Amino acid sequence: MPLAITPLARRAVPAAAALALLTGCTSVRPDLPERPAVPTARTEQDALLKAAERRFADDCLAGRGLLVTAAPRAPAEDRLLRAALFGTGPRELSVTLATGATVTAHSDGCLAVARDRLYGDQHRWFRAQVVVDNLRVEAQARYRDDPAHRAALDRWTACVAPAGRPRPARPDPEDAARCARESGLDEIRARLERAELTEVRARHRDELTTYRQLRDRALLRAVQLPAPTPPRKGNAPS
């Protein structure tokens, strides 16, 4: 409650004391809880976002009269739960990558609803996440036909399947790793991937910016969620 100072009190209160009263109105109360901090480790951030997404999805399912439990379900109940969680019908979200692959998802399931609540815009998040998650795949596709890579791949093939011997359907893992080192394939792939990733990241600067912004906002939302309430009893959707 703000302090009221009457004209008489103003004359009676020393200047230093009056200043203390005024500045005290903006001080932080020691009994108020501190805002929880966002973890700095990437693995902890991912776990935080996954837990928040799960809570929002569970809220959505509960709103539809469904409850997720560890108890066995009848096939019909399981199909009902999966449809509510992942969505049904035509997939409304679609992103075609530079590699030619197309990634799609539903926007009407509780998982999509949860991501919309967590990230603020499921459509923007879906596109940004799909592009960012496939940056390395795009870089690898770009150097696949590089002459140095093809030459190293030929040396690797000759190493794991020498002439005069039957070519195995699947090389022994130890032989494959040894030949990758001896042929120089590992070194060439690492060098080409670094260069291509730089180029790919520059091409997708907008998606990377959107990804970081939405993720940072989601982390703030997730860390401020109240502690979860104990799960309700029950083992079947109504």
Backbone torsions as a table, in degrees:
resi	resn	phi	psi	omega
1	MET	NA	128.3	-178.1
2	PRO	-63.1	145.3	178.0
3	LEU	-82.5	130.6	176.9
4	ALA	-97.5	130.6	-179.5
5	ILE	-116.4	116.4	179.3
6	THR	-76.7	161.8	177.1
7	PRO	-53.3	-40.0	179.6
8	LEU	-64.1	-42.3	-179.5
9	ALA	-64.9	-35.1	-179.9
10	ARG	-62.1	-37.2	-179.5
11	ARG	-74.5	-28.3	-175.3
12	ALA	-86.6	-28.0	-175.7
13	VAL	-82.7	128.6	177.0
14	PRO	-62.2	157.8	-177.4
15	ALA	-60.2	-41.6	-178.8
16	ALA	-63.3	-41.1	179.6
17	ALA	-67.5	-39.3	178.4
18	ALA	-63.1	-40.3	177.9
19	LEU	-63.2	-38.4	178.8
20	ALA	-64.4	-38.7	178.6
21	LEU	-64.2	-42.9	-178.0
22	LEU	-68.7	-47.4	-179.2
23	THR	-68.9	-26.7	180.0
24	GLY	-65.4	-23.6	179.6
25	CYS	-66.1	-22.7	-177.1
26	THR	-105.9	4.6	-179.7
27	SER	-76.8	158.2	-179.7
28	VAL	-84.5	129.2	178.3
29	ARG	-72.0	130.7	-177.5
30	PRO	-68.5	-19.5	-178.1
31	ASP	-85.3	-5.2	178.6
32	LEU	-81.5	137.4	179.7
33	PRO	-67.7	144.2	178.3
34	GLU	-76.0	149.3	176.9
35	ARG	-67.1	129.0	179.8
36	PRO	-62.3	144.7	-176.7
37	ALA	-88.6	145.8	174.6
38	VAL	-73.8	129.8	179.2
39	PRO	-62.3	151.2	-177.8
40	THR	-92.0	-27.1	-178.7
41	ALA	-73.8	136.2	-177.7
42	ARG	-61.4	-40.7	-179.2
43	THR	-64.0	-38.3	178.4
44	GLU	-70.0	-36.8	176.3
45	GLN	-63.0	-44.6	179.6
46	ASP	-61.1	-41.9	178.6
47	ALA	-64.2	-38.9	178.3
48	LEU	-63.5	-45.1	179.6
49	LEU	-66.1	-39.7	179.5
50	LYS	-64.7	-41.3	179.5
51	ALA	-65.2	-41.2	179.0
52	ALA	-65.7	-41.6	178.4
53	GLU	-61.3	-41.2	179.0
54	ARG	-64.0	-41.0	179.5
55	ARG	-63.8	-43.8	179.4
56	PHE	-65.4	-38.6	178.7
57	ALA	-65.8	-41.4	177.9
58	ASP	-63.2	-39.3	177.1
59	ASP	-60.8	-42.3	179.6
60	CYS	-63.9	-44.9	179.7
61	LEU	-63.7	-41.0	178.7
62	ALA	-62.5	-35.8	177.3
63	GLY	-65.7	-21.8	177.7
64	ARG	-99.0	11.0	177.2
65	GLY	79.7	21.8	-178.4
66	LEU	-117.4	149.6	-178.1
67	LEU	-135.8	128.2	178.5
68	VAL	-87.9	124.2	177.4
69	THR	-137.3	171.2	177.5
70	ALA	-86.9	-5.7	-178.1
71	ALA	-71.8	147.2	178.0
72	PRO	-60.4	148.6	-179.8
73	ARG	-121.8	158.2	171.1
74	ALA	-72.1	150.5	-179.2
75	PRO	-53.3	-40.8	-179.0
76	ALA	-65.2	-39.3	178.4
77	GLU	-67.2	-38.8	179.4
78	ASP	-64.9	-40.8	177.8
79	ARG	-64.6	-38.7	179.0
80	LEU	-63.8	-42.2	-179.7
81	LEU	-66.9	-43.3	-179.5
82	ARG	-64.2	-39.5	179.0
83	ALA	-64.7	-40.4	179.1
84	ALA	-69.1	-34.8	-177.3
85	LEU	-76.9	-46.4	-172.8
86	PHE	-100.0	-13.7	-179.8
87	GLY	95.0	168.1	-177.8
88	THR	-138.7	171.6	176.6
89	GLY	74.8	-164.3	180.0
90	PRO	-60.9	145.5	179.1
91	ARG	-82.9	121.0	-173.6
92	GLU	-83.9	-24.8	-178.4
93	LEU	-97.7	132.1	-177.1
94	SER	-152.3	133.8	176.3
95	VAL	-135.2	125.0	175.0
96	THR	-100.4	121.8	-175.9
97	LEU	-83.1	167.8	178.4
98	ALA	-63.6	-23.0	178.4
99	THR	-75.6	-10.9	-177.5
100	GLY	100.0	-15.2	179.0
101	ALA	-73.8	145.0	178.8
102	THR	-116.9	129.8	178.8
103	VAL	-110.7	130.6	-177.5
104	THR	-128.0	160.8	177.4
105	ALA	-160.8	160.3	175.6
106	HIS	-82.9	155.0	176.5
107	SER	-114.7	2.0	-175.4
108	ASP	-107.9	-3.9	179.7
109	GLY	-83.3	167.8	-178.6
110	CYS	-67.4	-26.9	175.9
111	LEU	-65.7	-41.2	176.9
112	ALA	-67.1	-39.3	177.4
113	VAL	-61.5	-41.5	179.5
114	ALA	-62.9	-42.5	179.6
115	ARG	-68.7	-32.3	176.5
116	ASP	-65.4	-41.0	178.1
117	ARG	-68.8	-39.4	-174.4
118	LEU	-76.1	-44.1	-174.6
119	TYR	-99.6	-9.0	176.4
120	GLY	90.2	-23.4	-179.1
121	ASP	-160.8	100.3	-174.9
122	GLN	-65.9	-30.1	-179.9
123	HIS	-68.3	-47.1	178.2
124	ARG	-65.4	-40.4	-179.6
125	TRP	-65.4	-42.8	-178.5
126	PHE	-59.3	-48.5	-179.8
127	ARG	-63.1	-46.6	-178.3
128	ALA	-63.9	-43.3	-178.0
129	GLN	-65.4	-43.9	-178.9
130	VAL	-62.7	-44.5	-179.8
131	VAL	-64.1	-48.2	-177.3
132	VAL	-65.6	-40.3	179.9
133	ASP	-65.6	-19.1	-177.3
134	ASN	-111.6	16.8	178.7
135	LEU	-62.0	-43.2	-179.5
136	ARG	-66.8	-38.7	177.8
137	VAL	-62.7	-41.1	178.4
138	GLU	-65.1	-40.5	178.3
139	ALA	-63.5	-41.4	179.0
140	GLN	-64.5	-37.9	178.3
141	ALA	-65.8	-32.1	-177.7
142	ARG	-71.7	-31.1	-178.3
143	TYR	-99.4	2.2	-176.1
144	ARG	-58.9	-38.2	-177.4
145	ASP	-96.6	10.3	176.4
146	ASP	-62.8	134.5	-177.3
147	PRO	-55.4	-40.6	180.0
148	ALA	-65.3	-37.6	179.4
149	HIS	-69.9	-42.6	-180.0
150	ARG	-63.9	-39.2	178.9
151	ALA	-65.2	-43.5	179.2
152	ALA	-65.9	-35.8	178.6
153	LEU	-67.2	-37.1	175.7
154	ASP	-63.8	-41.0	178.2
155	ARG	-64.7	-39.0	178.4
156	TRP	-64.1	-42.3	179.6
157	THR	-62.7	-42.8	178.6
158	ALA	-64.9	-29.3	-179.4
159	CYS	-74.1	-44.6	-177.5
160	VAL	-80.9	-19.9	179.1
161	ALA	-135.5	75.7	-178.3
162	PRO	-60.3	152.5	178.6
163	ALA	-58.9	140.4	178.9
164	GLY	90.5	-6.3	178.3
165	ARG	-115.8	147.9	178.0
166	PRO	-64.4	136.7	-178.9
167	ARG	-78.5	123.1	-178.8
168	PRO	-70.4	146.7	177.1
169	ALA	-64.6	-34.4	177.9
170	ARG	-139.6	111.9	-177.4
171	PRO	-59.7	150.0	174.4
172	ASP	-59.6	134.8	-177.3
173	PRO	-56.4	-39.2	180.0
174	GLU	-68.2	-40.3	177.4
175	ASP	-65.2	-40.7	-179.5
176	ALA	-62.7	-42.7	179.5
177	ALA	-67.4	-41.4	178.9
178	ARG	-63.6	-44.3	-178.9
179	CYS	-68.1	-31.5	177.0
180	ALA	-64.3	-35.5	176.6
181	ARG	-73.9	-47.6	-174.8
182	GLU	-68.4	-33.4	-179.4
183	SER	-80.4	-11.1	-176.3
184	GLY	81.3	6.8	-176.6
185	LEU	-63.7	-42.4	179.6
186	ASP	-60.1	-46.7	-177.3
187	GLU	-64.8	-43.9	-178.4
188	ILE	-67.1	-41.6	178.2
189	ARG	-62.2	-42.9	-179.7
190	ALA	-62.7	-42.2	-178.9
191	ARG	-66.9	-46.2	-179.1
192	LEU	-67.4	-36.7	-178.8
193	GLU	-65.9	-41.0	177.7
194	ARG	-59.6	-45.3	-178.9
195	ALA	-65.9	-43.6	-178.0
196	GLU	-70.6	-34.4	178.1
197	LEU	-63.1	-37.7	176.5
198	THR	-60.3	-44.0	179.4
199	GLU	-67.7	-42.8	-178.3
200	VAL	-65.7	-41.9	178.6
201	ARG	-62.3	-38.0	177.9
202	ALA	-65.4	-38.3	-179.8
203	ARG	-68.3	-29.4	-177.2
204	HIS	-110.5	36.8	-178.6
205	ARG	-60.1	-40.7	-178.6
206	ASP	-64.2	-44.8	179.8
207	GLU	-65.0	-38.2	178.0
208	LEU	-64.4	-40.8	178.2
209	THR	-64.0	-45.7	178.2
210	THR	-61.5	-42.3	-180.0
211	TYR	-59.3	-47.4	-178.4
212	ARG	-66.2	-42.2	-178.6
213	GLN	-63.5	-48.8	-178.1
214	LEU	-67.6	-36.4	178.5
215	ARG	-66.7	-43.2	179.7
216	ASP	-62.2	-42.7	178.2
217	ARG	-64.9	-39.1	179.2
218	ALA	-64.8	-38.3	177.9
219	LEU	-62.5	-39.8	177.7
220	LEU	-64.9	-41.4	177.5
221	ARG	-63.7	-43.8	-175.4
222	ALA	-65.7	-41.3	-175.9
223	VAL	-72.4	-20.6	-179.6
224	GLN	-94.0	0.3	178.0
225	LEU	-65.7	139.9	176.6
226	PRO	-67.6	163.6	179.6
227	ALA	-59.8	140.4	-178.7
228	PRO	-66.1	146.3	176.4
229	THR	-83.1	154.6	178.8
230	PRO	-58.1	144.7	-179.1
231	PRO	-64.4	145.8	177.4
232	ARG	-73.4	154.3	177.9
233	LYS	-78.1	151.8	-179.4
234	GLY	133.5	154.7	-176.5
235	ASN	-139.8	15.9	-179.2
236	ALA	-150.3	147.5	176.7
237	PRO	-71.0	149.4	178.7
238	SER	-86.3	NA	NA
